[in-house]
Amino acid sequence: MATIHEEIFIAATPDAVWDAVHDFGALHTRLVPGFVVATTVDDDAAWPVRVATFANGTVLRERIVSCDDTRRRLMWAIDDATVEHHNGVVGVTANGNGSRVVWTADVLPDSLADAFQPLMAAGLATMSKHLGAA
Protein backbone atom coordinates (compact mmCIF):
# COMPACT_ATOMS: atom_id res chain seq x y z
CA MET A 1 0.00 0.00 0.00
CA ALA A 2 1.39 3.39 -0.99
CA THR A 3 1.60 6.10 1.67
CA ILE A 4 1.71 9.77 0.72
CA HIS A 5 2.85 12.37 3.23
CA GLU A 6 2.59 16.12 2.68
CA GLU A 7 2.90 18.97 5.16
CA ILE A 8 2.89 22.74 5.15
CA PHE A 9 3.20 25.74 7.47
CA ILE A 10 0.16 28.03 7.58
CA ALA A 11 0.40 31.53 9.03
CA ALA A 12 -2.79 31.16 11.07
CA THR A 13 -3.50 29.88 14.56
CA PRO A 14 -4.15 26.15 15.00
CA ASP A 15 -7.65 26.96 16.26
CA ALA A 16 -8.45 28.95 13.11
CA VAL A 17 -7.07 26.25 10.81
CA TRP A 18 -8.83 23.47 12.70
CA ASP A 19 -12.12 25.38 12.62
CA ALA A 20 -12.00 25.31 8.81
CA VAL A 21 -10.79 21.68 8.59
CA HIS A 22 -13.44 20.54 11.09
CA ASP A 23 -16.21 22.12 8.98
CA PHE A 24 -16.01 19.13 6.64
CA GLY A 25 -19.01 20.17 4.56
CA ALA A 26 -17.46 23.51 3.57
CA LEU A 27 -14.28 22.55 1.73
CA HIS A 28 -15.23 24.81 -1.18
CA THR A 29 -15.84 27.92 0.92
CA ARG A 30 -13.77 27.67 4.11
CA LEU A 31 -10.77 25.42 3.48
CA VAL A 32 -9.72 25.11 -0.17
CA PRO A 33 -11.88 27.40 -2.34
CA GLY A 34 -11.08 27.03 -6.01
CA PHE A 35 -9.39 23.66 -5.47
CA VAL A 36 -12.76 22.21 -4.42
CA VAL A 37 -15.66 23.97 -6.14
CA ALA A 38 -18.61 22.32 -4.38
CA THR A 39 -19.21 20.24 -1.26
CA THR A 40 -22.43 18.67 -0.08
CA VAL A 41 -23.13 16.49 2.92
CA ASP A 42 -25.18 13.32 2.35
CA ASP A 43 -27.55 13.43 5.31
CA ASP A 44 -29.11 10.09 4.31
CA ALA A 45 -25.87 8.13 4.68
CA ALA A 46 -25.35 5.86 7.69
CA TRP A 47 -21.97 7.56 8.30
CA PRO A 48 -21.19 11.23 7.77
CA VAL A 49 -20.40 11.54 4.06
CA ARG A 50 -19.32 14.57 2.07
CA VAL A 51 -19.42 14.73 -1.69
CA ALA A 52 -16.61 16.92 -3.00
CA THR A 53 -16.40 18.29 -6.53
CA PHE A 54 -12.86 19.30 -7.44
CA ALA A 55 -11.83 22.00 -9.92
CA ASN A 56 -10.67 19.32 -12.38
CA GLY A 57 -14.23 17.88 -12.45
CA THR A 58 -13.57 14.86 -10.24
CA VAL A 59 -16.40 14.08 -7.81
CA LEU A 60 -15.61 11.91 -4.78
CA ARG A 61 -17.69 10.56 -1.91
CA GLU A 62 -15.67 10.83 1.28
CA ARG A 63 -16.88 8.98 4.38
CA ILE A 64 -15.84 10.76 7.57
CA VAL A 65 -14.29 8.11 9.83
CA SER A 66 -13.14 10.24 12.76
CA CYS A 67 -13.17 13.90 13.75
CA ASP A 68 -11.17 14.52 16.92
CA ASP A 69 -11.41 18.12 18.14
CA THR A 70 -8.97 17.57 21.00
CA ARG A 71 -6.20 16.25 18.74
CA ARG A 72 -7.28 18.42 15.76
CA ARG A 73 -7.36 15.34 13.53
CA LEU A 74 -9.80 14.47 10.74
CA MET A 75 -9.85 11.07 9.04
CA TRP A 76 -11.85 10.06 5.97
CA ALA A 77 -12.08 7.27 3.41
CA ILE A 78 -12.92 7.64 -0.26
CA ASP A 79 -15.89 5.56 -1.36
CA ASP A 80 -15.38 5.21 -5.12
CA ALA A 81 -15.20 2.21 -7.45
CA THR A 82 -11.91 3.42 -8.98
CA VAL A 83 -10.19 3.52 -5.57
CA GLU A 84 -9.63 0.14 -3.95
CA HIS A 85 -8.60 1.73 -0.65
CA HIS A 86 -8.07 5.28 0.59
CA ASN A 87 -7.52 6.48 4.12
CA GLY A 88 -6.77 10.19 4.52
CA VAL A 89 -5.80 12.05 7.69
CA VAL A 90 -5.25 15.77 8.24
CA GLY A 91 -3.76 16.92 11.51
CA VAL A 92 -3.19 20.48 12.75
CA THR A 93 -0.58 21.40 15.38
CA ALA A 94 0.98 24.60 16.66
CA ASN A 95 4.19 25.71 14.96
CA GLY A 96 5.70 28.96 16.21
CA ASN A 97 3.29 31.74 15.36
CA GLY A 98 1.26 29.55 13.01
CA SER A 99 0.25 25.99 12.30
CA ARG A 100 1.76 22.85 10.88
CA VAL A 101 -0.72 20.89 8.78
CA VAL A 102 0.12 17.29 7.94
CA TRP A 103 -1.89 15.34 5.36
CA THR A 104 -1.23 11.62 5.02
CA ALA A 105 -3.02 9.18 2.73
CA ASP A 106 -2.75 5.43 2.26
CA VAL A 107 -3.97 4.29 -1.15
CA LEU A 108 -4.53 1.17 -3.23
CA PRO A 109 -3.74 0.49 -5.93
CA ASP A 110 -0.25 1.88 -5.39
CA SER A 111 -0.37 3.59 -8.78
CA LEU A 112 -2.87 6.10 -7.37
CA ALA A 113 -0.06 7.68 -5.35
CA ASP A 114 1.34 9.25 -8.53
CA ALA A 115 -1.97 11.01 -9.15
CA PHE A 116 -2.87 11.81 -5.54
CA GLN A 117 0.46 13.26 -4.35
CA PRO A 118 0.48 16.40 -6.54
CA LEU A 119 -3.19 16.99 -5.77
CA MET A 120 -2.52 16.79 -2.04
CA ALA A 121 0.38 19.23 -2.37
CA ALA A 122 -1.82 21.61 -4.38
CA GLY A 123 -4.64 21.30 -1.83
CA LEU A 124 -2.29 22.21 1.01
CA ALA A 125 -0.90 25.16 -0.97
CA THR A 126 -4.46 26.41 -1.53
CA MET A 127 -5.25 25.93 2.14
CA SER A 128 -2.15 27.90 3.17
CA LYS A 129 -2.87 30.73 0.75
CA HIS A 130 -6.52 30.97 1.82
CA LEU A 131 -6.15 30.58 5.59
CA GLY A 132 -2.82 32.37 5.88
CA ALA A 133 -4.28 35.44 4.22
CA ALA A 134 -7.38 35.52 6.43
C-alpha positions as CSV (number, residue, x, y, z in Angstrom):
1,M,0.0,0.0,0.0
2,A,1.4,3.4,-1.0
3,T,1.6,6.1,1.7
4,I,1.7,9.8,0.7
5,H,2.8,12.4,3.2
6,E,2.6,16.1,2.7
7,E,2.9,19.0,5.2
8,I,2.9,22.7,5.2
9,F,3.2,25.7,7.5
10,I,0.2,28.0,7.6
11,A,0.4,31.5,9.0
12,A,-2.8,31.2,11.1
13,T,-3.5,29.9,14.6
14,P,-4.2,26.1,15.0
15,D,-7.7,27.0,16.3
16,A,-8.5,29.0,13.1
17,V,-7.1,26.3,10.8
18,W,-8.8,23.5,12.7
19,D,-12.1,25.4,12.6
20,A,-12.0,25.3,8.8
21,V,-10.8,21.7,8.6
22,H,-13.4,20.5,11.1
23,D,-16.2,22.1,9.0
24,F,-16.0,19.1,6.6
25,G,-19.0,20.2,4.6
26,A,-17.5,23.5,3.6
27,L,-14.3,22.5,1.7
28,H,-15.2,24.8,-1.2
29,T,-15.8,27.9,0.9
30,R,-13.8,27.7,4.1
31,L,-10.8,25.4,3.5
32,V,-9.7,25.1,-0.2
33,P,-11.9,27.4,-2.3
34,G,-11.1,27.0,-6.0
35,F,-9.4,23.7,-5.5
36,V,-12.8,22.2,-4.4
37,V,-15.7,24.0,-6.1
38,A,-18.6,22.3,-4.4
39,T,-19.2,20.2,-1.3
40,T,-22.4,18.7,-0.1
41,V,-23.1,16.5,2.9
42,D,-25.2,13.3,2.3
43,D,-27.5,13.4,5.3
44,D,-29.1,10.1,4.3
45,A,-25.9,8.1,4.7
46,A,-25.4,5.9,7.7
47,W,-22.0,7.6,8.3
48,P,-21.2,11.2,7.8
49,V,-20.4,11.5,4.1
50,R,-19.3,14.6,2.1
51,V,-19.4,14.7,-1.7
52,A,-16.6,16.9,-3.0
53,T,-16.4,18.3,-6.5
54,F,-12.9,19.3,-7.4
55,A,-11.8,22.0,-9.9
56,N,-10.7,19.3,-12.4
57,G,-14.2,17.9,-12.5
58,T,-13.6,14.9,-10.2
59,V,-16.4,14.1,-7.8
60,L,-15.6,11.9,-4.8
61,R,-17.7,10.6,-1.9
62,E,-15.7,10.8,1.3
63,R,-16.9,9.0,4.4
64,I,-15.8,10.8,7.6
65,V,-14.3,8.1,9.8
66,S,-13.1,10.2,12.8
67,C,-13.2,13.9,13.7
68,D,-11.2,14.5,16.9
69,D,-11.4,18.1,18.1
70,T,-9.0,17.6,21.0
71,R,-6.2,16.2,18.7
72,R,-7.3,18.4,15.8
73,R,-7.4,15.3,13.5
74,L,-9.8,14.5,10.7
75,M,-9.8,11.1,9.0
76,W,-11.9,10.1,6.0
77,A,-12.1,7.3,3.4
78,I,-12.9,7.6,-0.3
79,D,-15.9,5.6,-1.4
80,D,-15.4,5.2,-5.1
81,A,-15.2,2.2,-7.5
82,T,-11.9,3.4,-9.0
83,V,-10.2,3.5,-5.6
84,E,-9.6,0.1,-3.9
85,H,-8.6,1.7,-0.6
86,H,-8.1,5.3,0.6
87,N,-7.5,6.5,4.1
88,G,-6.8,10.2,4.5
89,V,-5.8,12.1,7.7
90,V,-5.3,15.8,8.2
91,G,-3.8,16.9,11.5
92,V,-3.2,20.5,12.8
93,T,-0.6,21.4,15.4
94,A,1.0,24.6,16.7
95,N,4.2,25.7,15.0
96,G,5.7,29.0,16.2
97,N,3.3,31.7,15.4
98,G,1.3,29.6,13.0
99,S,0.2,26.0,12.3
100,R,1.8,22.8,10.9
101,V,-0.7,20.9,8.8
102,V,0.1,17.3,7.9
103,W,-1.9,15.3,5.4
104,T,-1.2,11.6,5.0
105,A,-3.0,9.2,2.7
106,D,-2.7,5.4,2.3
107,V,-4.0,4.3,-1.2
108,L,-4.5,1.2,-3.2
109,P,-3.7,0.5,-5.9
110,D,-0.2,1.9,-5.4
111,S,-0.4,3.6,-8.8
112,L,-2.9,6.1,-7.4
113,A,-0.1,7.7,-5.3
114,D,1.3,9.2,-8.5
115,A,-2.0,11.0,-9.2
116,F,-2.9,11.8,-5.5
117,Q,0.5,13.3,-4.3
118,P,0.5,16.4,-6.5
119,L,-3.2,17.0,-5.8
120,M,-2.5,16.8,-2.0
121,A,0.4,19.2,-2.4
122,A,-1.8,21.6,-4.4
123,G,-4.6,21.3,-1.8
124,L,-2.3,22.2,1.0
125,A,-0.9,25.2,-1.0
126,T,-4.5,26.4,-1.5
127,M,-5.2,25.9,2.1
128,S,-2.2,27.9,3.2
129,K,-2.9,30.7,0.8
130,H,-6.5,31.0,1.8
131,L,-6.2,30.6,5.6
132,G,-2.8,32.4,5.9
133,A,-4.3,35.4,4.2
134,A,-7.4,35.5,6.4
